[in-house]
């Protein structure tokens, strides 16, 4: 006879339960049918997280009484339907009853996919406990604010930017990556009870800033997509009530009527726009949401505006000022030089160049002084090839690209940030908002698409101020790839007209007579493809449409039929010309040259100041101290393929039972933390398929690093051996 599922014990039937235990059982009982309906509903996810915290705070006696409720909750997550396309990993199963009988309380499972995505955006690190709030009440003086922040000196340009904001002036702050732009708006932000709004498209960067401000006791709120509903509601309440002096938000938040209403309750002292080049750049950096900011600024009473960026040439700087409506701004172009970085371009060409490139990469990264390191690749396939190469050489490397499952990306990021992996091979999807101060080298396996992108990426090295290196392995074949990118991404007037026509069809205006001028309005989701984003931006610039805020983070597009065809043609031509100028600049930088690489970079950004390297400068100025062999001197031979982590064969049916035991082990080992902090799914699959019997064999499994071996090797090997005897 099938045993009916156990029900959570009702608080009313157990009058001796503690308050927390009773609350846990009542809420668990109410949550079970909601999980059955949709277990990835944001409210369900939020309630599960709250119950998980409550479980951790309960005494052993209370947990013993509430064990049935916890077990039923775990089982409900295993049974619930997937109404939102595989958002939960299929490993939520009831812990063995024997464990509960032995006194080990069942652990409430974590939504690993959601947890991984929060980790990738930094939202898992925002909450800070046990820090008393500190509210500045002194003079609006840059030096006094700096001291309150716990710092003893400004970096170049920071004091002037802070002073301009405190004086109520608009400003444009152009500083290199790692130059300290955030301090320029954070110090004015804590200066008074008035509100400072900081807009950024990089959630991970905002999350890191939010955490650092909270650790310092400063009153800050953050609102961005991906946050749990209760956390976002608390942030809005802190803005409305006046508790928060700084609010960090993504640009789409201004489509929320509730957020705008909360801002309407405050006097805004400063409106800071980070990554301000997003109002100007063509291609993937262009964001239609940034086009709305001018209207938002006007709606808020035209407070002082600070636009900051690390990648603005003089031409882009002018466009930022125009599009944000900066009024006689204080323009600060801090020195772009990173004195502790050296810049080397190593050119490879001819037959066997790829093999020599691989040898150079392994020679470079075999030097412990070059690690931790980031290797930027041009494609996802290259990421996988480079990661395989480095692992085959016995180096602790992980891969990262947008095509990987979220738990694998989160695991790779976690291992690199924690030092369990010393090298990450990645596309440009990695690094935005990731602040690891001790990166000693950034290596470009492929020529990047622009000098701006290159300088932003190498700027992730040496943030601790110690010597670091930027090494570009320059293959001329990469230039053909860049040319193809430009050709594929080129937008012609016909492309823009076709895109606008598709929008017109949605208004119902096509084919009927309308007055010249306004055609109609359509509400759309923000375009996700680069081409559609660019088409929409060009259409807006050419007067074919205007963009407004719409509820739910969407865009209200008002279409017009009186745009200037000649203007459209000139905009498309300018976009194409800009792409070719970017190509010419990176082709020149990555080629043979007798000009100092540092000087070439500074000139590109309009920085006329003298270069002042602290040590090595570049391959042109210091060729004898590059420390790497001439590529032509390398003899090509069959690369070594032994000694690296083993790829797992497909999991056979006979391995499924062991894989399930490994999942249950991971669930217990994670103790409520996301699964990726222990091992991602492919690592467990590799262990199940390879069945390592010794420590040496375990270390050959892809995804097993030093930290895993130290913490978990004994238990995993014991489990594998025990299972082999069953």
C-alpha positions in Angstrom: 0.0 0.0 0.0 1.4 3.4 -1.0 2.1 5.6 2.0 0.4 9.0 1.7 2.8 11.9 1.7 3.6 13.3 5.1 2.1 16.7 5.9 3.9 19.4 7.9 3.0 19.4 11.5 0.6 22.1 12.3 1.6 24.6 15.0 -1.8 24.1 16.6 -1.2 20.4 17.1 2.1 21.0 18.9 1.6 23.6 21.6 5.0 23.0 23.0 6.8 24.1 19.9 8.9 27.3 20.0 7.8 30.4 18.2 10.3 29.9 15.4 9.5 26.2 15.0 5.8 26.9 14.8 6.3 29.7 12.3 8.5 27.4 10.2 5.9 24.6 10.1 3.0 27.0 9.3 4.8 28.7 6.5 6.1 25.4 5.1 2.6 24.0 5.1 1.4 27.0 3.2 4.2 26.9 0.7 3.8 23.3 -0.5 0.8 24.0 -2.8 2.5 27.1 -4.2 5.6 25.0 -5.1 3.3 22.5 -6.8 1.8 25.4 -8.9 5.1 27.1 -9.9 8.3 26.4 -7.9 10.3 29.2 -9.6 7.8 31.9 -9.0 9.8 34.8 -7.4 7.6 34.8 -4.3 8.2 31.1 -3.9 12.0 31.5 -4.3 12.0 34.4 -1.8 9.9 32.4 0.8 12.2 29.4 0.4 15.3 31.6 1.1 13.6 33.0 4.1 12.7 29.6 5.4 16.2 28.4 4.9 17.5 31.2 7.1 14.9 30.4 9.7 15.9 26.8 9.7 19.5 27.7 10.4 18.5 29.8 13.4 16.4 27.1 15.0 17.7 24.9 17.9 18.4 21.2 17.5 15.2 20.4 19.5 13.1 22.6 17.2 14.7 21.1 14.1 13.9 17.6 15.3 10.2 18.5 15.7 10.1 20.4 12.4 11.9 17.6 10.5 8.7 16.3 8.8 7.9 19.8 7.6 11.4 20.3 6.2 11.4 16.9 4.5 8.0 17.5 2.9 9.2 20.8 1.6 12.3 19.2 0.1 10.1 16.5 -1.5 7.7 19.1 -2.9 10.5 20.8 -4.7 11.4 17.5 -6.3 7.8 16.8 -7.5 6.8 20.3 -8.6 6.2 21.1 -12.3 8.6 23.2 -14.3 6.5 26.0 -15.5 9.4 28.2 -16.3 11.7 26.2 -18.6 14.2 24.3 -16.6 14.9 27.0 -14.1 15.5 24.4 -11.4 18.2 21.8 -11.8 16.7 18.3 -11.6 18.4 17.2 -8.4 15.9 18.3 -5.7 15.2 15.0 -4.0 14.2 14.1 -0.5 17.2 13.4 1.7 17.5 9.8 2.9 15.2 9.0 5.8 18.2 7.3 7.5 19.9 10.6 7.8 17.0 12.1 9.7 16.8 9.0 11.9 20.5 9.5 12.8 19.8 13.0 13.9 21.0 14.8 10.8 18.3 17.3 9.8 17.3 17.5 6.2 18.8 20.5 4.4 16.4 22.7 2.5 17.6 22.6 -1.2 18.8 25.8 -2.9 17.6 26.8 -6.3 21.0 26.3 -7.8 20.4 27.9 -11.1 18.9 31.0 -9.6 21.7 31.1 -7.0 24.3 30.8 -9.7 22.8 33.7 -11.7 22.7 35.8 -8.5 26.4 34.9 -7.9 27.3 35.9 -11.5 25.7 39.3 -11.0 27.1 39.7 -7.5 23.7 39.8 -5.8 24.7 37.0 -3.5 27.3 39.3 -1.8 25.1 42.4 -1.3 23.7 41.6 2.1 25.9 42.7 5.0 25.1 42.1 8.6 26.5 43.3 11.9 27.8 46.7 10.6 26.5 49.8 12.4 25.3 52.6 10.1 27.4 55.8 10.0 25.9 59.0 8.6 28.3 61.8 7.7 27.4 65.2 9.3 30.5 67.3 8.6 31.4 70.0 6.1 31.0 69.4 2.4 34.7 69.2 2.0 36.5 66.6 -0.2 39.3 66.0 2.3 36.9 65.6 5.3 34.7 63.2 3.3 37.8 61.2 2.2 38.9 60.8 5.9 35.4 59.7 6.9 35.6 57.1 4.1 38.8 55.8 5.8 41.2 56.8 3.0 44.3 59.0 3.4 44.8 60.3 -0.2 43.1 60.9 -3.5 44.2 59.4 -6.8 44.9 61.6 -9.7 41.8 63.7 -10.6 39.5 62.4 -7.9 39.6 65.5 -5.7 38.7 67.8 -8.6 35.7 65.6 -9.6 34.4 65.4 -6.0 34.8 69.2 -5.6 32.9 69.9 -8.8 30.0 67.7 -7.7 29.9 69.3 -4.2 29.8 72.7 -5.9 26.7 71.6 -8.0 28.5 71.6 -11.4 27.9 69.1 -14.1 31.0 67.1 -14.9 32.4 64.5 -17.3 34.9 62.2 -15.6 37.1 60.1 -17.9 39.4 57.7 -16.0 41.0 54.4 -17.0 39.7 51.1 -15.6 40.9 50.8 -12.0 41.4 54.6 -11.8 38.8 55.1 -9.0 35.8 56.6 -10.8 33.3 55.4 -8.2 34.8 57.4 -5.4 34.1 60.6 -7.4 30.3 60.2 -6.9 30.3 58.1 -3.7 31.9 60.9 -1.6 29.4 63.6 -2.7 26.7 60.9 -2.2 27.4 60.5 1.6 27.8 64.3 2.1 24.2 65.1 3.0 20.7 63.6 3.4 19.8 64.5 -0.1 19.8 61.6 -2.6 22.5 60.7 -5.1 21.4 58.4 -7.9 24.0 56.2 -9.6 23.0 54.6 -12.9 25.0 51.7 -14.2 24.3 48.8 -16.6 26.7 46.5 -14.8 24.8 44.8 -12.0 27.9 43.0 -10.7 29.8 46.3 -10.4 26.9 47.9 -8.6 26.6 44.9 -6.2 30.3 45.2 -5.4 30.0 48.9 -4.7 26.9 48.4 -2.6 28.6 45.8 -0.5 31.7 47.9 0.1 29.6 50.9 1.0 27.5 48.8 3.5 30.7 47.4 5.0 31.7 51.0 5.7 28.4 51.7 7.3 27.2 54.1 4.7 23.4 54.3 4.0 23.0 52.9 0.4 20.2 51.1 -1.5 20.4 49.1 -4.7 17.7 48.2 -7.2 18.3 46.0 -10.2 16.8 43.1 -12.1 17.5 39.7 -10.5 17.0 40.9 -7.0 14.4 39.1 -4.8 11.2 40.9 -4.5 11.4 41.6 -0.8 15.0 43.0 -1.2 13.9 45.4 -4.0 10.8 46.5 -1.9 13.1 47.3 1.1 15.4 49.3 -1.2 12.5 51.4 -2.6 11.3 52.0 0.9 14.7 53.2 2.0 14.8 55.6 -0.9 11.3 56.9 -0.2 11.8 57.3 3.6 15.1 59.1 3.2 17.2 56.5 4.9 19.3 55.9 1.8 21.7 58.6 0.7 22.8 56.8 -2.4 20.8 54.5 -4.6 22.5 52.3 -7.2 20.2 51.3 -10.1 20.1 50.0 -13.6 18.7 52.3 -16.3 15.6 50.2 -16.9 14.4 50.9 -13.3 13.2 54.3 -14.5 10.4 52.5 -16.3 8.9 51.6 -12.9 6.2 54.0 -11.7 6.9 52.9 -8.1 10.6 53.8 -8.3 9.9 57.1 -9.9 7.3 57.9 -7.2 9.9 57.1 -4.5 12.4 59.4 -6.2 9.8 62.1 -6.3 9.8 62.1 -2.5 13.4 63.2 -2.4 15.6 66.1 -3.3 18.2 64.8 -5.7 21.7 66.2 -5.1 23.6 64.4 -7.8 22.7 62.2 -10.8 25.7 60.0 -11.7 25.8 58.1 -15.0 28.4 55.4 -15.0 29.6 53.7 -18.2 28.3 56.9 -19.9 29.8 55.9 -23.3 26.7 53.7 -23.6 24.8 56.7 -24.9 27.2 56.9 -27.8 28.9 53.6 -28.7 27.6 51.7 -31.7 27.3 47.9 -31.4 27.0 45.9 -28.2 27.8 48.8 -25.8 24.9 50.9 -27.1 21.9 50.7 -24.8 18.5 52.3 -25.7 17.8 52.6 -21.9 20.5 55.2 -21.8 18.6 57.4 -24.3 15.9 57.9 -21.7 18.2 59.4 -19.1 18.0 63.0 -20.4 14.2 62.9 -19.9 14.6 61.4 -16.4 17.1 64.1 -15.4 14.6 66.8 -16.5 11.8 65.1 -14.6 13.9 65.1 -11.4 14.4 68.9 -11.6 17.7 68.9 -13.5 20.0 68.1 -10.7 23.8 68.2 -11.2 24.9 65.4 -13.5 28.2 63.5 -13.3 29.0 61.3 -16.4 31.8 58.8 -15.9 33.5 56.4 -18.3 36.8 54.7 -18.9 36.6 54.4 -22.7 35.7 57.8 -24.1 37.8 59.3 -26.9 37.5 63.0 -27.3 34.7 62.5 -30.0 32.7 60.2 -27.7 33.1 62.6 -24.8 31.5 65.4 -26.9 28.6 63.2 -27.7 28.1 62.2 -24.0 27.9 65.9 -23.1 25.4 66.6 -25.8 23.1 63.6 -25.2 23.0 64.0 -21.4 22.5 67.8 -21.7 25.5 68.6 -19.5 25.6 72.4 -18.8 29.1 73.9 -19.2 30.5 70.8 -17.5 33.8 70.5 -15.7 35.7 68.0 -17.9 38.2 65.9 -16.1 40.4 63.6 -18.2 42.6 61.9 -15.7 45.8 60.4 -16.8 45.2 57.2 -18.7 48.5 55.8 -17.9 48.7 52.7 -15.7 52.3 53.0 -14.5 52.5 49.5 -12.9 51.4 47.8 -16.2 53.8 46.7 -19.0 52.5 46.2 -22.5 53.9 43.5 -24.8 52.7 42.7 -28.3 54.2 39.4 -29.6 53.6 38.9 -33.3 53.1 35.5 -34.8 52.8 34.7 -38.5 53.6 32.0 -41.0 53.3 28.3 -41.0 53.0 26.8 -37.5 52.1 30.1 -36.0 49.2 28.7 -34.0 51.4 25.9 -32.5 54.0 28.5 -31.5 51.2 30.6 -30.1 50.2 27.7 -27.8 53.8 27.2 -26.7 54.2 30.9 -25.9 51.0 30.9 -23.9 52.0 27.9 -21.8 55.5 29.3 -21.3 54.0 32.7 -20.2 51.6 31.2 -17.7 53.9 28.5 -16.4 55.7 31.4 -14.6 54.2 31.7 -11.1 54.8 35.5 -11.2 52.3 35.7 -14.1 49.5 34.2 -12.1 46.6 34.8 -11.3 45.9 35.5 -15.0 43.0 36.2 -17.3 43.3 34.9 -20.9 40.8 36.7 -23.3 39.8 34.7 -26.3 37.9 35.7 -29.4 35.3 32.9 -29.5 33.7 30.4 -27.2 35.5 27.6 -29.1 38.8 29.2 -28.4 37.9 29.4 -24.7 37.4 25.7 -24.6 40.6 25.0 -26.6 42.8 27.3 -24.5 41.4 25.9 -21.2 42.1 22.4 -22.5 45.6 23.4 -23.4 46.4 24.9 -20.1 44.9 22.1 -18.1 46.9 19.6 -20.2 50.0 21.4 -19.0 49.0 20.9 -15.4 47.9 24.5 -14.8 44.8 25.2 -12.7 42.6 26.8 -15.4 38.9 27.2 -15.8 36.8 28.4 -18.8 34.1 31.0 -18.9 31.8 32.1 -21.7 28.2 33.0 -22.1 27.2 29.7 -23.7 28.0 27.7 -20.6 25.3 26.8 -18.1 25.0 29.3 -15.2 26.2 26.9 -12.6 29.4 26.2 -14.6 30.1 29.9 -15.1 29.4 30.6 -11.4 31.7 27.7 -10.4 34.5 29.0 -12.7 34.1 32.5 -11.3 34.0 31.3 -7.7 37.1 29.1 -8.1 39.1 32.0 -9.8 38.0 34.6 -7.3 38.8 32.3 -4.3 42.2 31.2 -5.7 41.3 27.6 -6.3 42.0 28.2 -10.0 44.8 30.5 -11.1 43.8 31.1 -14.7 40.5 31.9 -16.3 40.2 31.6 -20.1 37.2 33.7 -21.1 35.4 35.7 -23.7 34.7 39.4 -22.9 31.6 38.1 -21.0 34.0 37.7 -18.0 35.3 40.6 -16.0 32.6 43.3 -16.0 32.2 44.2 -12.4 34.6 41.5 -11.2 37.2 43.1 -9.0 40.2 40.8 -8.2 43.0 43.0 -7.1 45.9 40.6 -7.5 45.6 39.7 -11.2 49.2 39.6 -12.4 48.6 39.2 -16.1 46.0 39.7 -18.8 46.8 37.8 -21.9 44.9 38.3 -25.2 44.9 35.1 -27.2 43.1 37.0 -29.9 43.3 40.6 -31.1 40.3 42.4 -29.5 37.8 44.4 -31.5 39.0 47.8 -30.4 41.7 49.7 -28.5 39.0 50.8 -26.0 38.0 47.2 -25.4 41.7 46.2 -25.1 42.5 48.9 -22.5 39.4 48.1 -20.5 40.4 44.4 -20.3 44.0 44.9 -19.5 43.0 47.3 -16.8 41.8 44.3 -14.8 45.4 43.5 -14.0 47.4 45.1 -11.2 44.6 46.8 -9.4 46.6 46.3 -6.2 49.3 48.7 -7.6 51.9 46.0 -7.9 53.6 45.2 -11.2 51.4 43.4 -13.7 51.6 42.6 -17.4 49.5 42.8 -20.5 50.5 40.4 -23.2 48.9 40.4 -26.7 49.6 37.4 -28.8 49.0 38.9 -32.2 48.2 36.7 -35.1 47.4 38.5 -38.4 44.7 35.9 -39.1 42.7 37.5 -36.3 42.4 40.6 -38.4 40.4 38.6 -40.9 38.0 37.6 -38.1 37.6 41.3 -37.2 36.9 42.2 -40.8 34.2 39.6 -41.0 32.7 41.0 -37.7 32.4 44.4 -39.2 30.9 43.2 -42.5 28.3 41.1 -40.6 27.5 43.9 -38.2 27.2 46.7 -40.8 23.7 48.3 -40.7 22.5 49.9 -44.0 19.6 52.4 -44.3 17.5 49.5 -45.7 18.0 47.5 -42.5 16.8 50.4 -40.4 13.8 51.0 -42.7 12.9 47.4 -42.5 13.1 47.4 -38.7 10.9 50.5 -38.5 8.4 49.0 -40.9 8.1 45.9 -38.6 7.3 48.3 -35.8 4.8 50.1 -38.0 3.0 46.9 -38.7 2.5 46.4 -35.0 0.7 49.8 -34.7 -1.8 48.9 -37.4 -0.9 52.1 -39.3 0.6 50.4 -42.3 -1.7 50.6 -45.4 -4.0 53.3 -44.1 -4.0 57.1 -44.4 -2.5 59.0 -41.5 -1.5 62.6 -41.1 2.1 63.3 -42.0 4.3 63.2 -38.9 3.2 60.9 -36.2 2.3 57.4 -37.4 1.6 55.6 -34.1 3.0 54.2 -30.9 4.0 50.7 -30.1 5.3 49.2 -26.8 8.1 46.7 -27.2 10.6 44.8 -25.2 14.1 46.2 -25.2 15.8 44.6 -28.2 18.1 41.8 -27.2 20.1 41.4 -30.5 23.0 43.8 -31.2 21.6 44.5 -34.7 18.1 45.4 -33.5 19.6 47.7 -30.8 21.7 49.5 -33.4 18.8 49.8 -35.8 16.6 51.3 -33.1 19.3 53.7 -32.0 19.9 54.9 -35.6 16.2 55.3 -36.2 15.9 57.4 -33.1 18.8 59.6 -34.1 17.4 60.0 -37.7 14.1 61.2 -36.3 12.1 58.1 -37.4 11.0 57.5 -33.9 11.3 58.7 -30.3 11.6 56.5 -27.2 9.8 56.8 -23.9 9.7 54.9 -20.7 7.0 52.1 -20.5 6.0 49.9 -17.6 7.8 46.7 -17.0 11.1 47.8 -18.3 9.8 48.1 -21.9 10.1 50.8 -24.5 7.3 53.0 -25.9 8.3 53.8 -29.5 6.5 56.7 -31.2 7.0 56.3 -34.9 7.2 59.1 -37.5 7.2 59.2 -41.3 9.0 62.6 -41.7 12.5 61.4 -41.0 15.3 62.7 -43.2 16.5 60.0 -45.6 19.8 61.8 -46.1 20.3 62.0 -42.4 19.7 58.3 -42.1 22.2 57.6 -44.8 24.9 59.8 -43.1 24.3 58.1 -39.7 24.7 54.7 -41.2 27.8 55.8 -43.0 29.2 57.2 -39.8 28.6 54.0 -37.9 30.4 52.0 -40.6 33.3 54.5 -40.7 33.6 54.4 -36.9 33.8 50.6 -37.0 36.6 50.7 -39.7 38.4 53.4 -37.7 38.3 51.1 -34.6 39.7 48.3 -36.8 42.5 50.5 -38.1 43.5 51.6 -34.6 43.7 48.0 -33.2 45.4 46.7 -36.3 48.1 49.4 -36.0 48.5 48.8 -32.2 48.8 45.0 -32.6 51.2 45.2 -35.5 54.9 45.8 -35.9 55.8 49.2 -34.6 58.8 51.4 -33.5 56.4 53.5 -31.3 56.2 52.9 -27.6 53.0 50.9 -26.9 52.2 52.9 -23.8 52.6 56.2 -25.8 50.3 54.8 -28.6 47.6 54.0 -26.0 47.8 57.4 -24.4 47.7 59.2 -27.7 44.6 57.2 -28.7 42.8 58.5 -25.7 44.0 62.1 -26.2 46.3 62.0 -23.1 49.3 64.2 -24.0 51.1 63.7 -20.7 54.5 62.1 -20.5 54.4 58.3 -19.8 55.9 57.3 -16.5 56.2 53.5 -16.2 57.3 52.2 -12.8 59.2 49.3 -14.3 59.2 47.7 -17.7 57.4 49.7 -20.3 56.7 47.6 -23.4 58.2 45.3 -26.0 59.3 48.3 -28.1 61.1 50.1 -25.3 62.4 47.1 -23.3 62.8 44.2 -25.8 65.6 42.6 -23.8 63.6 42.2 -20.6 60.4 40.7 -22.1 61.3 37.3 -20.5 59.7 35.3 -23.4 61.4 33.6 -26.3 61.2 34.9 -29.8 58.4 33.0 -31.5 60.6 32.2 -34.5 63.0 30.4 -32.2 60.3 27.9 -31.1 60.4 24.5 -32.8 56.9 23.1 -33.4 56.4 19.6 -32.0 53.5 17.5 -30.9 52.0 19.2 -27.8 51.9 17.2 -24.6 48.5 15.9 -23.8 49.0 13.9 -20.6 49.0 15.2 -17.1 45.9 17.4 -17.3 42.4 16.9 -16.0 40.5 14.1 -17.7 37.4 14.7 -19.7 34.5 12.5 -18.6 32.8 10.1 -21.0 29.1 10.2 -21.2 27.4 9.0 -18.0 26.3 5.4 -18.6 23.1 4.0 -17.1 25.2 2.0 -14.7 26.7 5.3 -13.4 23.3 7.0 -12.7 23.0 5.5 -9.1 26.5 6.8 -8.2 25.7 10.1 -9.7 22.6 10.4 -7.6 24.6 9.6 -4.5 27.1 12.3 -5.4 24.3 14.8 -5.8 23.0 13.9 -2.3 26.5 14.2 -0.9 26.8 17.7 -2.6 23.5 18.7 -1.1 24.7 17.8 2.4 28.2 19.3 1.9 26.7 22.6 0.6 24.8 23.1 3.9 22.3 25.5 2.3 24.9 27.2 0.0 24.6 27.1 -3.8 25.8 23.8 -5.3 28.4 25.5 -7.5 30.5 26.4 -4.4 31.1 22.6 -4.0 31.2 21.3 -7.6 29.2 21.9 -10.8 27.1 19.2 -12.4 29.8 18.2 -15.0 32.3 17.6 -12.3 30.0 15.1 -10.5 29.3 13.5 -13.9 33.0 13.1 -14.5 33.5 11.5 -11.0 30.6 9.1 -11.6 31.9 8.1 -15.0 35.6 7.8 -14.2 35.2 6.5 -10.6 38.6 7.6 -9.3 40.1 5.4 -6.6 43.1 7.4 -5.5 43.9 11.0 -4.7 46.0 11.2 -7.9 43.1 10.0 -10.0 40.7 12.4 -8.4 42.9 15.4 -9.2 42.8 14.4 -12.9 39.0 15.1 -13.0 38.1 18.4 -14.7 36.8 20.8 -12.1 38.7 19.4 -9.2 41.1 21.9 -7.7 43.2 22.2 -4.6 40.4 23.5 -2.4 38.1 20.6 -3.5 40.8 18.1 -2.7 41.6 19.6 0.7 38.0 19.8 1.8 36.2 16.9 0.1 38.7 14.4 -1.3 38.4 11.9 1.6 34.6 11.9 1.6 34.2 11.6 -2.2 36.8 8.8 -2.5 35.1 6.9 0.3 31.7 7.3 -1.3 33.0 6.1 -4.7 34.8 3.1 -3.1 31.8 2.2 -0.9 29.5 2.4 -3.9 31.8 0.0 -5.8 31.2 -2.7 -3.2 27.4 -2.5 -3.5 
